[in-house]
Amino acid sequence: MKAKNCLIFGGSGQIGLNLIRKLTKNNYRVTVVTRNIHQKSYKIKTQANAGYINIVEANIFDENKIRNLFSKADICINLIGILYEQKKGSTFKNIHSVFPSLLAKLCKEYNLKQFIHLSALGINEAIDSDYAKSKLEGESNILKNFPLAIILRPSIVYSVDDNFTTNFMRLLSVLPIFPLYYEGKTKFAPIHCSDLTDTIYHVISKNIYSNIIECIGPEVISFKDLLERLLKLMNKKRILIPFPLTLAKLTANFFEMLPNPLLTRDQLRLLKYNNISSGKYKTNFDIGIPSVRFFDKEVEKYSYMWRDGGQFSTEKYTSKKNLENKTS
């Protein structure tokens, strides 16, 4: 059987790297498009054996260059997304709407077997968020140009390489007081990166065609509960206080001036809305790939980096120390 060729955009992030490992391990050939091959290629190359991976440097809006890649591809996977607008060109509209539309057109033109696009959960409800509106527009453009596309809407995706749990633990480790936006009532269904890549692989290997699939973890966790769980895993105590919306907007406005903002006004608006299954679409559970990784158990594996004592606070060292104390 001839190995299928997967063309991946956004392969250097936490989801992309996990997916590359999964695909190449199962004899899929992968071409990864990156904007900076000098910065990203080494990390990408380590995910697969030689011969199964090809790295191409290209501007994602250079249609002439990326067009050539579609002639050799069977499957296209788009994992590119941004959480905030920064430099010129990296706008929500360009990244979440214009670019996916271009990919869908090329998938149709070159008659690809599958086009898998990573969107986001909860965007139907977040009507006042520019991020959500751009995601919805992107989905609509994709389905117009390539009706057989598979759109995956994950909740918060976490792992040791994420920008979610790691950022919160970094902040919680130094701040004595932490704000609870919207009283910490917003609900999430966090899905581990490995569970998400298992879902993507299942969609590819089983040739599943279902326009929208919501990807959720096995638990529903409120924002307040999530912070409390992280604090417990870090062995730290902090004061969590509800933050007035007016003050939250002012701080978000200030953060937006930083190169990598901790919070933007658009993200603050998103936090109003639950990030859980809507009940309107199939989930990864419905298509036979239930999430099996639980939040506390997975985060515990890397939470030691923000504990007092670091790696020496892990069970490996504490149990050894207790044994030494008993025998001395």
C-alpha positions as CSV (number, residue, x, y, z in Angstrom):
1,M,0.0,0.0,0.0
2,K,1.4,3.4,-1.0
3,A,2.0,5.7,1.9
4,K,-0.3,8.7,2.0
5,N,1.3,12.2,2.0
6,C,0.1,14.7,4.6
7,L,0.7,18.4,4.1
8,I,0.8,20.1,7.4
9,F,0.6,23.9,8.1
10,G,1.5,24.8,11.7
11,G,3.6,21.7,12.4
12,S,6.0,23.3,14.9
13,G,3.5,23.8,17.7
14,Q,2.5,21.4,20.5
15,I,-0.3,19.8,18.4
16,G,1.8,19.7,15.2
17,L,4.8,18.0,16.8
18,N,2.6,15.4,18.4
19,L,0.7,14.8,15.2
20,I,3.9,14.4,13.2
21,R,5.1,11.7,15.5
22,K,1.8,9.9,15.3
23,L,1.5,10.0,11.6
24,T,5.1,9.0,10.7
25,K,5.0,6.2,13.3
26,N,2.1,4.8,11.3
27,N,3.9,5.1,7.9
28,Y,2.4,8.4,6.7
29,R,4.8,10.7,4.9
30,V,4.6,14.3,6.1
31,T,5.5,17.6,4.5
32,V,5.6,20.5,7.0
33,V,5.5,24.1,5.9
34,T,7.2,26.6,8.2
35,R,8.0,30.3,7.9
36,N,11.5,30.0,9.4
37,I,13.3,26.7,8.6
38,H,16.4,27.7,10.6
39,Q,14.5,28.2,13.9
40,K,12.0,25.3,13.5
41,S,13.6,22.6,11.4
42,Y,15.7,20.9,14.1
43,K,12.7,20.4,16.4
44,I,10.5,19.2,13.6
45,K,13.1,16.7,12.2
46,T,13.4,15.0,15.6
47,Q,9.8,13.9,15.4
48,A,10.3,11.4,12.6
49,N,12.7,9.1,10.8
50,A,14.5,10.3,7.7
51,G,12.5,9.7,4.6
52,Y,9.1,10.2,6.3
53,I,9.4,14.0,6.8
54,N,10.1,16.9,4.5
55,I,10.3,20.5,5.7
56,V,9.6,23.4,3.4
57,E,10.2,27.1,4.1
58,A,7.5,29.3,2.7
59,N,5.3,32.3,3.4
60,I,1.9,30.8,3.9
61,F,0.4,33.5,1.7
62,D,2.8,32.8,-1.2
63,E,0.2,30.9,-3.3
64,N,2.7,30.1,-6.1
65,K,5.1,28.3,-3.7
66,I,2.5,26.4,-1.6
67,R,0.5,25.4,-4.7
68,N,3.4,23.1,-5.8
69,L,3.1,21.2,-2.6
70,F,-0.6,20.2,-3.2
71,S,0.2,18.3,-6.4
72,K,2.1,15.7,-4.2
73,A,-0.3,15.7,-1.2
74,D,-3.3,13.4,-0.4
75,I,-4.3,15.1,2.8
76,C,-4.0,18.7,4.0
77,I,-4.0,19.6,7.7
78,N,-4.2,23.2,8.9
79,L,-3.2,23.8,12.5
80,I,-2.3,27.5,12.2
81,G,-4.0,29.9,14.6
82,I,-3.2,33.0,16.7
83,L,-4.6,34.1,20.1
84,Y,-3.9,37.8,19.5
85,E,-3.2,40.1,16.7
86,Q,0.4,41.4,16.7
87,K,2.4,42.4,13.7
88,K,1.1,43.6,10.4
89,G,-0.4,40.7,8.4
90,S,-1.0,38.5,11.4
91,T,-4.6,39.5,11.8
92,F,-7.4,37.3,12.8
93,K,-9.0,37.7,9.4
94,N,-5.9,36.8,7.5
95,I,-4.9,33.8,9.6
96,H,-8.3,32.4,10.5
97,S,-10.4,33.3,7.4
98,V,-8.4,34.2,4.3
99,F,-5.6,31.6,4.7
100,P,-8.0,28.6,5.4
101,S,-10.1,29.7,2.4
102,L,-7.0,29.6,0.2
103,L,-6.2,26.1,1.4
104,A,-9.7,24.8,0.8
105,K,-9.6,26.1,-2.8
106,L,-6.3,24.4,-3.5
107,C,-7.6,21.2,-1.9
108,K,-10.5,21.2,-4.3
109,E,-8.4,22.1,-7.3
110,Y,-5.9,19.3,-6.7
111,N,-8.6,16.8,-5.6
112,L,-7.2,16.0,-2.2
113,K,-8.8,13.2,-0.3
114,Q,-9.2,15.1,3.0
115,F,-8.8,18.6,4.4
116,I,-8.7,18.8,8.2
117,H,-8.9,22.3,9.8
118,L,-8.4,23.1,13.4
119,S,-10.9,25.7,14.7
120,A,-12.0,26.4,18.2
121,L,-14.8,25.4,20.6
122,G,-17.5,27.9,21.8
123,I,-17.1,30.3,18.9
124,N,-20.9,30.3,18.0
125,E,-21.8,31.9,21.3
126,A,-18.9,34.4,21.5
127,I,-20.6,36.9,19.2
128,D,-18.6,39.9,20.5
129,S,-15.2,38.4,20.0
130,D,-13.1,39.2,16.9
131,Y,-11.2,35.9,17.4
132,A,-14.5,33.9,17.4
133,K,-16.0,35.8,14.4
134,S,-12.8,35.2,12.3
135,K,-12.9,31.5,13.2
136,L,-16.5,31.2,12.1
137,E,-15.9,33.1,8.9
138,G,-13.0,30.8,8.2
139,E,-15.2,27.7,8.7
140,S,-17.8,29.1,6.4
141,N,-15.3,29.8,3.7
142,I,-13.8,26.4,3.9
143,L,-17.1,24.6,3.6
144,K,-18.1,26.7,0.6
145,N,-14.8,25.8,-1.2
146,F,-14.4,22.2,0.0
147,P,-17.7,20.8,1.4
148,L,-16.0,17.5,2.5
149,A,-13.6,19.3,4.9
150,I,-13.4,18.1,8.5
151,I,-13.5,20.9,11.0
152,L,-12.3,20.1,14.5
153,R,-13.3,22.4,17.4
154,P,-11.1,21.6,20.5
155,S,-11.6,23.1,23.9
156,I,-8.4,24.2,25.7
157,V,-5.5,22.0,24.6
158,Y,-2.9,21.4,27.2
159,S,0.4,19.6,27.6
160,V,3.9,20.3,28.9
161,D,4.5,22.4,25.7
162,D,1.3,24.5,25.9
163,N,0.9,28.2,26.6
164,F,-2.0,27.7,28.9
165,T,-1.2,25.6,32.0
166,T,2.4,26.6,31.9
167,N,1.7,30.3,31.7
168,F,-0.8,30.1,34.6
169,M,1.6,28.1,36.8
170,R,4.4,30.6,36.0
171,L,2.2,33.5,37.1
172,L,0.8,31.6,40.1
173,S,4.3,30.8,41.3
174,V,5.1,34.5,41.7
175,L,1.8,36.4,42.3
176,P,0.4,36.3,45.8
177,I,-3.1,37.3,44.5
178,F,-4.6,36.1,41.3
179,P,-7.7,37.6,39.6
180,L,-10.9,35.6,38.9
181,Y,-12.5,36.9,35.8
182,Y,-16.3,36.5,35.7
183,E,-16.0,35.1,39.2
184,G,-14.2,32.1,37.8
185,K,-17.4,30.5,36.7
186,T,-16.5,29.9,33.0
187,K,-16.4,26.2,32.2
188,F,-13.8,24.4,30.1
189,A,-13.5,20.8,28.9
190,P,-9.6,20.7,28.5
191,I,-8.3,18.1,26.2
192,H,-4.8,16.7,26.4
193,C,-2.7,17.2,23.2
194,S,-2.2,13.5,22.8
195,D,-6.0,12.9,22.9
196,L,-6.5,15.5,20.3
197,T,-3.8,14.1,18.0
198,D,-5.4,10.6,18.5
199,T,-8.7,12.1,17.3
200,I,-7.0,13.7,14.2
201,Y,-5.3,10.4,13.4
202,H,-8.6,8.5,13.7
203,V,-10.3,11.0,11.4
204,I,-7.5,10.5,8.8
205,S,-7.1,6.7,9.1
206,K,-10.8,5.9,9.1
207,N,-11.6,8.5,6.3
208,I,-14.2,10.2,8.5
209,Y,-16.2,12.9,6.8
210,S,-18.3,15.0,9.3
211,N,-18.2,18.7,8.8
212,I,-17.8,19.7,12.5
213,I,-16.5,17.6,15.4
214,E,-16.1,19.0,18.9
215,C,-13.0,17.8,20.7
216,I,-13.3,17.7,24.5
217,G,-11.6,16.1,27.4
218,P,-13.2,13.8,30.0
219,E,-13.9,16.5,32.6
220,V,-15.7,19.8,32.8
221,I,-13.7,22.3,34.9
222,S,-14.5,25.8,35.9
223,F,-11.9,28.5,35.7
224,K,-11.7,28.8,39.5
225,D,-11.5,25.0,39.9
226,L,-8.7,24.9,37.3
227,L,-6.6,27.5,39.1
228,E,-7.2,25.7,42.4
229,R,-6.1,22.4,40.9
230,L,-2.9,24.0,39.5
231,L,-2.1,25.5,42.9
232,K,-2.6,22.1,44.6
233,L,-0.3,20.4,42.1
234,M,2.3,23.2,42.7
235,N,2.0,22.8,46.5
236,K,1.2,26.5,46.8
237,K,-1.4,28.7,48.3
238,R,-2.7,31.9,46.7
239,I,-5.6,34.3,47.1
240,L,-8.1,34.1,44.3
241,I,-10.3,37.1,44.1
242,P,-13.1,38.1,41.7
243,F,-11.9,41.0,39.5
244,P,-14.2,43.8,38.6
245,L,-14.8,43.9,34.8
246,T,-13.9,47.6,34.5
247,L,-10.5,46.9,36.1
248,A,-10.0,43.8,34.1
249,K,-10.5,45.8,30.9
250,L,-8.0,48.3,32.0
251,T,-5.3,45.7,32.7
252,A,-6.1,43.9,29.4
253,N,-5.6,47.3,27.7
254,F,-2.2,47.6,29.3
255,F,-1.2,44.0,28.5
256,E,-1.9,44.6,24.9
257,M,1.0,47.0,24.7
258,L,3.4,44.1,25.5
259,P,5.0,42.0,22.8
260,N,3.4,38.8,24.2
261,P,0.3,40.0,26.1
262,L,-0.9,37.9,29.0
263,L,-4.4,39.0,28.3
264,T,-6.1,41.0,25.6
265,R,-9.5,42.7,25.6
266,D,-10.7,40.2,23.0
267,Q,-9.6,37.2,25.2
268,L,-11.4,38.8,28.1
269,R,-14.6,38.8,26.1
270,L,-14.0,35.2,25.2
271,L,-13.8,34.3,28.9
272,K,-17.5,35.2,29.3
273,Y,-18.5,32.1,27.4
274,N,-18.2,28.4,28.3
275,N,-15.8,26.3,26.4
276,I,-17.6,23.0,26.5
277,S,-19.6,20.8,24.1
278,S,-22.6,22.6,22.6
279,G,-24.6,19.4,22.0
280,K,-25.2,20.5,18.4
281,Y,-22.4,18.5,16.8
282,K,-20.6,15.2,17.2
283,T,-17.7,15.0,19.7
284,N,-14.6,12.8,19.6
285,F,-16.5,10.5,22.0
286,D,-19.3,10.1,19.4
287,I,-16.8,9.0,16.7
288,G,-15.2,6.4,18.9
289,I,-12.2,8.3,20.3
290,P,-13.0,9.1,23.9
291,S,-10.4,11.3,25.8
292,V,-8.6,9.1,28.3
293,R,-6.2,11.6,29.9
294,F,-7.3,13.4,33.0
295,F,-6.2,17.0,33.8
296,D,-4.6,16.5,37.3
297,K,-2.8,13.3,36.4
298,E,-1.2,14.8,33.2
299,V,-0.3,18.2,34.6
300,E,1.2,16.6,37.7
301,K,3.9,15.2,35.3
302,Y,5.4,18.7,34.7
303,S,4.0,20.8,37.5
304,Y,7.1,20.1,39.6
305,M,8.9,22.8,37.5
306,W,7.0,25.4,39.5
307,R,7.2,23.8,42.9
308,D,9.7,24.7,45.6
309,G,12.6,22.2,45.1
310,G,11.8,21.6,41.4
311,Q,12.5,18.0,40.3
312,F,13.6,17.1,43.8
313,S,10.0,17.7,45.0
314,T,8.7,14.7,42.8
315,E,7.8,11.4,44.3
316,K,10.9,9.8,42.9
317,Y,13.1,11.9,45.3
318,T,10.7,12.4,48.2
319,S,10.1,8.6,48.5
320,K,13.9,8.0,48.4
321,K,14.5,10.6,51.1
322,N,11.8,9.1,53.3
323,L,13.4,5.7,52.9
324,E,16.8,7.1,53.8
325,N,15.3,8.7,56.9
326,K,13.8,5.4,58.0
327,T,17.0,3.4,57.6
328,S,19.2,6.0,59.3
